[in-house]
Structures are given as C-alpha cells and as structure tokens.
Amino acid sequence: MNVKDLLSLKGKVILVTGGSGNYGRCIVEGLAEADATVITTSRSLARAEATAAQYSQRGLDVHAMAVDQDDYQSMLQLRENVSSTFGRLDGFVNNAVARPVKGYRAPIEQFAESMQSNATGMFFLLRELTDLIIESGGGSVVNIASMMGMKGPDLSNYEGTVGMGDLPADYFFHNGGLINLTRYMTKMHAGRNIRFNCISPGGLFNNQPEAFVKNYCKKVPLGRMANSDDIKGLVVLLMSQAGEYINGENILLDGGLNA
C-alpha cells in the first residue's frame, strides 16, 4: 500500500481531550489534516467550540463536545454523545490534564484534587472510551504523558529565573503512572484489535523566561525546545495503519535531551 494511504485517517472518528491546549490544538489539527473526523473536548463547551470553529474555517472536519474529568456523569454523557452523533469511535488521544498543585509544599488537598482528575477520572474516561472503540471494531489510543514521568527534575534549568523551580510532585507521579497504565491496557485488551501507546514529550516552548530557555536548549542535541508541530506527525502515525504494529510503547519526544 502507498505510504500516503497508510497514513491517511479518512473515515476515522478520533476524540482528543484537552484539544484547546498547547499540544491539544496541534494534535487536533494534525489528525484533521490527515482527513480524520475529530472531536475536540474541553470542560468549557464554548472553548471547545472556538477551537473547532478555527479548524472548520479551513475546511477541516472538527467538532466540539464538553467533558469534565471530575464528573463521572459528564464522562458517561460524552460517550453517549459520541455514539449517538457519529455511531462509532476509532481513536482516542488522552491529552487533558489539570494542574491544581502549586509547588512541593502545596496543601495536600491540592494533590487529592489532581489525582481525582488526572488519575481516577482519567482512568474512568479511558476505560469508557476504550470500550466504545472495541465495540466499534477496534482502533488506537494514544496517551500523552511527559518525560517528567520518566526522569527526575533537572533543577539547573531554573538557574537565573524568578518564580520557577518549585515543581509539583503530582505531575511526576501521574505521568509515571500513565506510562505504565499504557502497558497495562495493552495486555488487558490483547486480541481485541485495539492498540495503546504513550508519547512522553519534553521541553515545549511556551514563552518561558530567556534564562530557562538558554539553560534548557544547551542540553538538547537539536539545540532548541519543542514547538507545537513536533508532536502531530507522531500522533497521526500512531493512529494510522502505518503504525498498526506499534503497541504498548512509550515514545520519548525530547530532541535527544535524554539520549
């Protein structure tokens, strides 16, 4: 088969949580550019609709739905809305994250709030949408974690900055768990025509202070931080027929920082 056909997502319905965030917007864009029908979600329907409208104006097939990972009924309603509107689900990009914890010494209640959304709620939604993909005949799940789920923090990156470097423990905790949850789901659903993979990005440029960018980039063999386009080709690969023998993997996307 021609490689363009292998990478095509035409006829596929794919849902992206957190589709209005820095990585989420580019993931939505890449999947739609590969001809998928894409559902972008946010806690705020208005925010999801604004993202969908931006891409719809370019002729891309993007739709908006709301979901709250703190609310089980909201997640069940999302599954029902996808099923009733599109009749199927072929792929899920598990991208949404909440960040309530404000540093190492933050009130422990903030950590519990994070776990409710980023662990308990996330797994509930993952389980529900996995079932829908299987019922639809199979497909692909891509979990978006972080290199911080694989490595401890490099505090030297924050030298010369102000107000940076007090890193929240929950981020490292839940991303490490998500990486191994990917392997768990792969084995639990063996033989059901569904694949689970994880991407662990590192160093997305988001207008950080100049000192941080300088500290960081001198450690990266490519000499720069990631931009928002760097992830979308990999997501398309993992969702497409071109990647159909990649299963149970965690792919480190860090420009060679941890080589």
N, C-alpha and C positions, 0 to 999 in steps of 0.2 A: 504494500500500500504506500502511496505517496506520503511523504512526511507531513505535508500540509494537511492532508486528510487525517493523519494520525493525531495531529494537534488540534484539529477542529472540535469545537464543543457544540456544534449546531444540533439542535433538538434536545439539548440537556437543560434541565432546570436546576440551578445551583443557588443555595442560600448562603449569604455572608452576614454573620453577626458583627456589629460594630462597623458597619460599612461606611460610616461617615468620618471615621478616624484617619490618622495619618497614613497608616498602612491599608486600612479598610477601603478607602476611596480608590487607591490604586489597584487593589485586588478586584474590586467590583469592575473597574474599568477594563482590566486585562481579560477577565472572564467574558465580559460583554463583547470586547473586541474580537475574541475567539468565537463569537456567534452564539454564546450561551444566552438563555433567558435567566437573568439574575434577579434575585430578591435581596435587597439590602435592608437591614433592620437596625433599629435604634430604640432606646427607651422612649424617645420622643418621635411620634409619627411624623410631626412636621419636619424634624431634622432629616429623617429618612426620605421623606417626600422631596425635600430640597435637593438631596444627593441624587435621587432617581431622576428628577427633572433635568438636572445638569447633563446627565448622560443621554437621556431621552432626546434632548435637543440635538444631539449628534447622530440620532438615528439608532442608538443602541437600545437593546431590549432590557430595560431595568425597571423594577417595580419596588414599591416601598411597603413594609409592614413594621408594626411595632412589637417589641417583646421586652419584658423585664425579667432578668435572670434572678431576681429576688422573689418573684411571684410565680408559683407553680401553675396557677390557673392561666396566667398570661402565656406561659410556655406551651401549655396544652392547647390554648386557643391559637397560637401560632401554627402548631402542627395542623390543626383543623383548617385554618385559613389557607395554608399551602395546599393541602389535599383537595379542598373544595374548589380553589381557584385554578390550580394547574393540573390536578389529577395525578401528580407524581412528584418525586424529588430524587434527583440523580446525584447531587453532591452537596456537601456542607463544609464551609470554611468557618471553623470555630475560632473566631477572632476577637470577640468582645472581652473587655477587661475593665473592672472597676478598680479605682486606686484611692481608697479611703484612708490608708495608713500614712501618717505624716512623720516618718522617721523611726529610728530604732527605739526610742523611749515613748512612742505614742501610746495613748491609753489602750489597754488590751482589748477594749470593746471595739476599737477600730479594726483590729486583727480579726475578731469574730465576724464583723461586718464584711470584711474582704473574703473570708472563707465561705460565707453564705452565698455570695455572688460568684466568686472565682473558682470555687471547688464544688460545693453542694449543688447550687443552681446550675452551674456549667455542666456538671455531670448529668443532671436530670434532663437538660435540654439535649445534650449529646446522645443520651440513651433514647429519647423520644424520636429524634430525627434520624438516628441510625435505624430504628425500627421502620420508619417510613421509607427510607432508602431501600431497605431489604424488601419491603412489600412492593416497591416499585420495580423490582427486578435486579437491584444491585447498583453499585456506584462507588463513590470515593469520598472520604472525609479527610480534610487537612486541618490539623490543629496548629494554631500559631502560638508558639511559646517564646522563648528568648534564650540567648546564650547565657543569660544570668541563671537559667535553670541548670546549666552545666558547669559553671565556673563561679568561684567566689568573686567578690568585688575587687577591682583594682583601684584603690583609693588614691593612687598617684595621679589618676586622670583629673582629679578635682583640685590639684595644687594651683594656687593663684586665683581661684574662683571664690565668690562670696555666696553663701546660702546653698551650696551644693555639697554633696558627700555624705549627708545623713540619710543613708539608704534604708528603705523599709524592708523588714525581713519577709513579709508576706509575698513580695514579688519573687524572691528567690525560691521560696517554699512552694508556691503554687505552680510556677513554671517547671521546676524539677519534677513535681508530681505529674504534670500534664505530659511530659516526655515519656514517662513510664506508663501512664494511662494509655498512651497510644499503642504501646506494645501489648498491654493487657487486652485492649479492644480487638487488636489484630488476631490474637489467639482465641479469644472468646467467640469470635464470629467467623472462624475458619470454615470454608466450604459454603459460605452464603453470598459469594460474589460481591463482597464489599472490601475495600482497601482502606487502611488507616495509616496516615503518615503525619509527621510533625516537621515544622520548619522552626528553627531557632535563630532568628535574626539578631544582629548586634550592630549597635552604633548608627541608628537612623539620625540623620541631620535634621534638627528641628530648631534652628536658630539659637543653639546653645552659646554661652559666652565664648569669646575668642580663645581664652586660655584653655578651656576644656577641649575645644576643637583641636587646638595645636597639640596638647598633651596626647590626645587620643590618636590623631592621624599619624603621628610619628611612629606609632607602634603597629600600624596597619601596612602590610606589604603593598597594597594598592594605593596607599597614601591619601586616602580620603574616607569619609564616613559614607554610609549607605544613603542613597536617595530613594525616593518613593517608587521609582520604576524598577529597582533592583529585585523586588520580590515577585512581581506579577508574572513573569515568564515561568518561574519555578512553580507557582500555583497552577498555572494553565497546564504545565507538563504533568503534574501530579493528578489533575482532574481528567486528563485526556487519555485516549487509547495509547498514546506514545509512552505513557508512564504506567501502563497497566501491570507491569511485573515489578513495580516498586511498591513494597508493602512492609509496614512495621518499622519504617526508618525514621530517624531524626536527622534532618539535614541542617548543618551549621552554616549560616549565611552571614559571614563576618569579614569578608575581604581578606581572609588569611590571618587575622589577628591571633587566633589560637592555634595556628599551624605548628 
